[in-house]
């Protein structure tokens, strides 16, 4: 099987990686992301910027290679991996289903592995097995469900966790409909706490979106406009995370307890936007 990995990332550009090198970059759909401006000083996104950024992730953190950094501490305050990491550490969750390039679907109870996998990775579309990486993930307490194919199937990961007795499971989806179906399917036995991620351009049915526990707004005009009145708690303002359920709210609060820097909490009409939003919203 060829070594090939496809992701949608920075600016929602399609990127293809083979043998540890970026070989193809599509046209970004965004020109500005406040998160990448804050952490990397990127003021305008184009294909060259995307290529350099992804190759830096490969060179610095080993993404898409056997030497990948798989156990890390926090990268941002309220990223999905950080939220689920804190949920495991504080006993709110007892397992997390995540997706790693080179391994596909992974189920783990190791908070550092959840963070290590998710911290520098976003929008993985397809991947192929990297045997050395799979071995290291397994050694760190991760169950790789499809080591022969590296298939991405979060529903299968949740089903595996439920069958083994886990009852509070965190999982992220890019599809609100898939997240809702997974939550409802396992509701009699387990609480599945869902996060919607990679939501730029989201155009899904409101009833499916509102069934999620956590939503990252990204560059979605729909989410910024349609979630008014449904948000229980918001973390951040530029690329915010919205808690739409009590379970989501509790996870955000548990994450807040682990952040060492000062935080401000106040009542507000939500969503609350910062001065710099992604461009363009669509």
KAPEPE-V114307 format. One record per helix or strand of 3 or more residues. SS is the DSSP state (A for helix, B for strand). FROM is the first residue (numbers start at 0). TO is the last residue. If there is no record, write none. Layout:
ss:SS from:FROM to:TO
ss:SS from:FROM to:TO
This chain:
ss:B from:4 to:8
ss:A from:9 to:11
ss:B from:12 to:17
ss:B from:20 to:24
ss:A from:33 to:39
ss:A from:46 to:60
ss:A from:79 to:88
ss:B from:94 to:99
ss:B from:103 to:107
ss:A from:110 to:117
ss:B from:123 to:125
ss:A from:130 to:138
ss:B from:141 to:143
ss:A from:153 to:162
ss:B from:167 to:172
ss:A from:175 to:185
ss:B from:190 to:195
ss:A from:205 to:208
ss:B from:213 to:215
ss:A from:220 to:225
ss:B from:232 to:234
ss:B from:240 to:242
ss:A from:245 to:256
